[in-house]
Amino acid sequence: MSHYVERLCADIGSCRSMAADHGALLPELVDSVYLGGGTPSLLPPAELAKLFILIAKQFNLAANAEITVECAPGTLTGPVLESLRSCGVNRVSLGVQSFVDQEAAAVGRLHTRAKILEDLERLRTIGIANINIDLIAGLPHQTPESWAFSLDEAIATGAPHVSVYMLEVDDDSRLGRELIAGGARYHAHFVPDENLTADFYESASARLARHGLAQYEISNFSHTGFDSRHNLKYWTRQPYVGFGVDAHSMLPASATLQRQGIESVRLATTDSLEEFLAAPHCAATVVSQQEALEESFFLGLRLNCGVRLDELQRRFGRAVQECLPVIDDLVSAGMLEISEGVVRLTPRGCFLSNEVFERFIAVKATSLGGFNTL
């Protein structure tokens, strides 16, 4: 862990020269810091503090900055809680996944419902009440009744933010490989089918809304004033800079690049821990005005507030007109709706969102979220 933190600190310390080398501009003011995924709460408190001290030195943090750390239930020891408090953390995303002990155990989680509730109380005791609860629909052994129980438990905690992800299986995970092979290991034969998982998602949207947790993005629900500032940066294409294995950044292009028709620069580190620790390296991809427009649809349509056509017209000019036939087709297909110049996904479009997004991009991109893979 110390070696990894050392590398992180080196990258944070050299981020300005790194951005300049790729023709990218760092933001003047930082109003969101997010540590995770993985399980940062496993870091020794001294290493956690080292990261936050350096971030405060390297960046101009806004007084009201949202500072989030992802935590796994059961890892919040007394020293870790004290470190979170002293580092200025004011928001925690808790990887609950399920309040049903059998479901959590089936996917290798070590926590129980009792431990989750205990950790929530301990976080509030140290002054962190802005808490997100992650839930996953489609876990092994999950039933309509157990899913309703998890939703009700999440609501009862009073947490102001809930994220609901539909389990996606692929051959990068042991559960996914077993499901694809039709096997029974890792409780694969107890995974609900896609239709039932979709029903879980639909019931979550309705149930959370009835209790004041309004959906503002495909996977995210919150009480008024508790939308995740960090998540919104992705969907509204605001600048962000990432550090660590498989970290990504999206930064405005320098004036020189802008004169060449480049709107922004995306940076990415390797997803190999060994390569990351061995030597600093960052791959850069430039984003043209046309690609930026495609991303504005691809990402902005994840939000319930939708995409304003007049705003895109101001930013991208006549290029927006080229997208209108696609919008008309998707409206006819019942996946988009237009009202007062705002384009939004319909409920059907939410379920088929990747199909919608692909219609707006010339080159198929990888989704930035909406699913968790176990």
N, C-alpha and C positions, 0 to 999 in steps of 0.2 A: 504493500500500500504506500509506503513512504517513497519508493522509487517512482510510482505512478504520480503521486502528488508533486514530487520534484519536477517531473516532466511537465505537468500541468502549469506549475508556477513559471517554468522557463518560457512556455508558450504565451502565458498571460503577460509576462514581462516584455516579450518581444512583439506583441500584437500590432503595435503601431507601424513598425518597420515591415512586418509581414503584410499588412493591409496595403501599405504604400507600394510594396514590391509588385502587387497584383493590380494596381490601379484602383483600389477601393478606398472608401472614406469611412472612418469610424464615427459613430454618433458623438456629438458634443456632450450630451447629457444622458445618463443611464437611469431609467425608471423601473427596470425589472431585472432581477437576478434569479436564475433558476438552476438548482443543482439536482441533477438526476437525468435519466433513469439510472438503472442499477439500484444499489441501496446505499446511498451516501451516509445513512445513519450507522453503518458498520465502521466508518472511518474512526480512528482514534480522535478524541476531541482536539488534541493538539494539531493534528493534520487538518481537521475541519477549520480550525481557527486560522491556520496559516493561509488557507485559500481565501477566506473572507478578508483578512487583513491586507493581502496583496491586491485583491479586487478594489478595495476602498482606496488604495494608493494609486492604482493605475487608471481608475475611471472616476469621473465626476458623478457621484451618485445623488439622485434627487432626494430631498428630505423625506418625501412620501413614497420612496421606492418600494415596490412589492418584492419581497425577498422570500423565495420559496425553496424548500428542501423536500425531496421525495423521501419518505420513510416507510419501512416495513414494520407492521405491528410486531412487538416483541423485541425490537432492537433499541427501544428508547430507554436506555439506562439513565440513571441519575446524572452522571457526567456528560452524556450526550445531550440531555435536556438543558443542562446548564450551559453547554457550549452553544446550542441553538439560540438560547436567550441572549448570551453575551455577544454573539455575532450579529445580532440585529434581525434574526429570522422572524418574520411576522406572518408567514403562511406555510402550512405543511400539507403535502399531498400524501395521503395514507393509502398504501396498496392493500386494501381490504380484500378485494376480489369477490368474497362471499362471506356472509355472516353465518353460514351453515358449516359446522366443523367438518363434516364428512366431505363436502365439496372442496373446501380449502385443502384438506389433507390429500385428496385425490390428485391434486396438481402440485404437490410438494411444498405447500405452505405450512409453516410450523406454528402459526398462531391459531388461536381459538376466538370465538365470539367474546368470551370473558376478557381476554387479553386486549382485544380491540377497544372495548368499552373502557377498560382501565387506562389505556394509552390516551384515549380522547380526553379523559378527565385530567390526566397529568399534563397534557399539553395546555389545556385551559387554565390549569393552576399556575403555570409559568407565564400566562398572558397571551398565548397563541390560540385565538378563537377562530381565525380565518383558516378553515380546514376543508380540504377536498377529500372525498371518499371515492376511490376507484372501485367499480363493480364490473364483472365480466359476465355477459350472457352467453350460455352455451357450454358451461363447464360440465364435466362428467357428473352424473347422478342428479343434475339439476332438473327440477320439475316445475310446472306452473305454480305449485304451492310453495316450494322452497324459494323460487325466485321472488314471489310476492313477499315472503318472509324477509329476504335480504333487503328488498326495497323499503319495507315498513321499518326495519331496523335502522337503515340509513336515514330515513326521514325522522325517526324518533330521536336520533342523536342530536338533531338540531344543526348539523353541519351545513354551512351555507352554500356548499358547492358539491355536486355529485357528477362523476364522469361514468358513462355507461359504454362499454366496448363490447362488440360482438366478437366472440372467439373466431379467429381465422386459423386454419390449419395449413401447414406447408411442410415440405421435407427438410426444413432447417431445424425442426424441433422433434424430440423423441415421440411426443404425443402425436404430432402431425404425421410422422413416418408410420406410426403404428395404425393410425386411422386410414391412411392411404392404402396400407397393405391389408386392411380388413382384419387386423389382429385384435387381441384382447388385453395386451399388456398396458400398463399405465391407465387402466380404466377406460380405454378407448371405446369399448363397446357400450359404455354408459353415456357417451356424448350425445346430446339431443341433435336431431336433424336440423337442417338449415331453416326449414319452415317454422319449426318450434322456436328456434333461436330468434327468428324474425318476430314471432309473436311476443317473445320476452321483451324485445326492444320496444315494440309498439306499446305494450302494457306499461313499461317504464316511463315512457313519454307522458302518458295520460296520468299515471299515478303520481309522478313527481310534480306535474303541473297543478294537480288538485291541492298540493300542499305548498304552493308558492315557489317551487323550484322550476323556473321557466326555462325551456330549452332555448339556448342562444346559438348553438352550433350542433352539428350532427351528433356529437358524443357528449356534449357538455350542458349542464343544467345548473342554475344558480338562483339564489334569492337576489332581489334588486340590490345593485351595487357591489356584487361579489363575482362578477365575470372575471375570469383569469386574464389579467393584463398581459401576461407572457404569451398565453395561447393566442390571444387576439393579434399579436404581432405577426404570427405566421399567416393567419388567414387574411389579414389586411395588408400584407406585404410591407410591413414596417421593418427597418433594419434590425438585425440581430447578429451577434458574433458568438460562435461556439468554440469550446475547448475540450479536448479529450479524444478518446478513441471514437471513431465514426461520428465526430462532431461536424456540424454544418453551420455555415454563416451565409447571410444574404445582406450585402452592403451596397450603398449607392456607388455608381461608377464615378471616377474622377472626371474633371472637366475635359481632359484630353480624350478619354474614352467616350464621353457623351457626344463630343463633336464627331465621333466615328459611328454614331447611331447606337451606342451601347448604353442601356438603361441602368444596369446593375451588375454586380459580380457575385457569383456563388462560390464559396470555398468549402472544401471537405477534406477531412483527415482520413487516414486508412482505418478500416474496420478490424485490422489485425493488431492485437495487443503487442506482439513481438516487434512488428514493424514500427509501431508508434513509439515504443520505448527505445528502439535502436537509433532512430534519427528523426529530426523534425522534417516533415514534408507536408505540403498542402496543395491539393489539386484545385485549380481554378477553372470556372466556366463563366463566360460572359453571357449576359442576357440581353438580347436585342429588344427594341421597342415592341416588335410584334410578339415576341415570346413573353414579354412583360404583360401585354394585353391578355394573352392566353392564360397566364398564371393568375391574373386578376379575376377571370371567370372561374378557373379551376379551383382556386382557393376561396375566393369570396362567396361562391355559392354554397359553401359549407355552412355559412352563417344564416340564421333565421331572418336577419334583417335584409339579406340578399345583396344584390349588386345594383347600384344606381347607374343607369345608362348615361345620364347627363354628366356625371362625374368622370366616367370613362371617356366620354366625348371630349371633355376639356383636356384630359391628359394625353389621349392618343389620337384625337382627330378623326379623320374619315375611316381609319382602319376599323373602327367599331362597326361601321356599316357592313363589313364583310361577315360579321358574326350574326347579323340579324336573321338570315335564312336558317342558320342552325337553331337559333332561339325559336323561330316559328315552328320548325319541325318538332322540337322537344315540347313545345306547348301543345301541339296537336297530339303528341303521344302521351300527354297527361303527366309529364315529368317536370315541367316548368310552368310557372304562371307569371303574368305581368300585371302589375297594378301601379298606376301613376308613375310609370317610368322605372319601376323597381322590378328586377327579375329575381324570382325565388324558386327553390325546389318545392314541389308538391310533396305530400306524404309518400306517394309512390316514388317520386324522384329521390327521396332520402334513402329508400331501400335499394334503389338502383343507381346510387350516386356515381359510382365509378364509370358506369356507362355514359352518364351525362357529361362527366368531366372529360372523358376521352374525345367527345365530339368537339371540344373547344381547343384541343391541342394538336399541333401538326406532328409532333413527335411524342409518343406515349411516355408519360412521366410516372414516377413512383409516388404513390400516395404518401403524404406526410403524416398521416394519422388516421384515427377512427377505428383502429383495430389493435388488439394486443395479441401477440403470439406467444404461446407457452410451449 
